[in-house]
Amino acid sequence: MNNDSMKIPQATAKRLPLYYRFIQNLHSSGKQRVSSAELSEAVKVDSATIRRDFSYFGALGKKGYGYNVSYLLSFFRKTLDQDEVTNVALIGVGNLGTAFLNYNFLKNNNTKIQVAFDVEESKVNTKIGDVPIYHMDDLEKTLADLHVPVAILTIPQTAAQTITDRLVAADIKGILNFTPARLNVPPEIRVHHIDLAIELQSLVYFLKNYPD
Ligand SMILES: NC(=O)c1ccc[n+]([C@@H]2O[C@H](COP(=O)([O-])OP(=O)(O)OC[C@H]3O[C@@H](n4cnc5c(N)ncnc54)[C@H](O)[C@@H]3O)[C@@H](O)[C@H]2O)c1
C-alpha cells in the first residue's frame, strides 16, 4: 500500500482487494460506471459501507450516476501496488500447503509464493507448480536472498511459535497463519490468523441462532 492509504481505516483497507477484483471485471467488460447498489450486490457489502469506504479515498459518487469505473480502477491499482509483486514464502508443504502451492493466488497479480520450506527430506529439492521447496535449514539465507516480506504458515501447531520467531529474526513483516496457534510477535509484525475451524463453528452457530 502507498502512503496515502495510511489514513484509510483497517476495515476499509481489508475490503479494497474485494472491490478491486470486481472493478477489474467491470472494466474488462467495458462498463464505465457503477452504482453503490450494484457494487453492494456483487461484493455482498452493504451500500452505506461502500459509500463510506469510497469517501475515504475521494471517490464521491453522484446520485443517479454512481462511480466512474476507470477512476476506481486507477485508484485501486495505485493503492494496492498491483505493478509490484510481493514475494511470499510458504512454510509446511503438507495437505493445506500443497493446495496453496497449486493454487498460488494466480489471480492476484501482485502476490506470488516464490519459495516453500519443509523438514521432510522427500519433499526438499522438489517443486510444486513452479515453486521450489527448500529445507528449513536454508530458511534464513533463502529469505534474505529473495527479499521475502510475507510468510504463510501451514505447519503443525506445535512448530508454529518456534518458526515464527525465526521468521521475525529473518525480517519477515507479515504472517498469514493457518495454524490454530496464537502467535507472539513484536508489535511491528502483522499477523493475520485464519482459523478455519472457528470460522466453520461460527457459521453453524449463526445458522442455528439467527435462522433468518
Ligand atoms: N488441512 C486442512 O484442511 C487444515 C484446515 C485448517 C487448518 N489447518 C492447519 O494447517 C496446518 C497444516 O495442516 P495440514 O493438514 O496441511 O498438515 P500436514 O501434516 O499435512 O502438513 C504439515 C507439513 O508441515 C511440515 N512440517 C512439520 N514440522 C515442520 C517444521 N518444523 N518446519 C517446517 N515444516 C514442518 C510437515 O513435514 C508437513 O509437510 C495445521 O496447523 C492445521 O491445524 C489445516
The ligand as a Gaussian input file, in Angstrom:
#p B3LYP/6-31G(d) Opt

LIG

0 1
 N       -5.697000     -29.454000       6.174000
 C       -6.665000     -28.621000       6.485000
 O       -7.760000     -28.615000       5.900000
 C       -6.467000     -27.577000       7.530000
 C       -7.521000     -26.748000       7.755000
 C       -7.376000     -25.747000       8.707000
 C       -6.181000     -25.593000       9.361000
 N       -5.157000     -26.428000       9.151000
 C       -3.927000     -26.216000       9.885000
 O       -2.877000     -26.028000       8.947000
 C       -1.691000     -26.651000       9.415000
 C       -1.234000     -27.678000       8.398000
 O       -2.236000     -28.659000       8.229000
 P       -2.037000     -29.859000       7.208000
 O       -3.275000     -30.633000       7.226000
 O       -1.531000     -29.337000       5.900000
 O       -0.869000     -30.688000       7.956000
 P        0.157000     -31.729000       7.339000
 O        0.604000     -32.581000       8.464000
 O       -0.413000     -32.374000       6.120000
 O        1.367000     -30.795000       6.860000
 C        2.279000     -30.188000       7.720000
 C        3.601000     -30.029000       6.966000
 O        4.498000     -29.284000       7.795000
 C        5.761000     -29.939000       7.763000
 N        6.487000     -29.615000       8.996000
 C        6.379000     -30.191000      10.213000
 N        7.221000     -29.597000      11.098000
 C        7.852000     -28.617000      10.402000
 C        8.845000     -27.659000      10.742000
 N        9.335000     -27.575000      11.983000
 N        9.273000     -26.816000       9.777000
 C        8.777000     -26.899000       8.532000
 N        7.852000     -27.781000       8.131000
 C        7.392000     -28.629000       9.064000
 C        5.457000     -31.421000       7.609000
 O        6.566000     -32.136000       7.073000
 C        4.271000     -31.371000       6.650000
 O        4.690000     -31.392000       5.307000
 C       -2.039000     -27.260000      10.773000
 O       -1.627000     -26.377000      11.796000
 C       -3.535000     -27.409000      10.743000
 O       -4.100000     -27.331000      12.025000
 C       -5.275000     -27.420000       8.243000

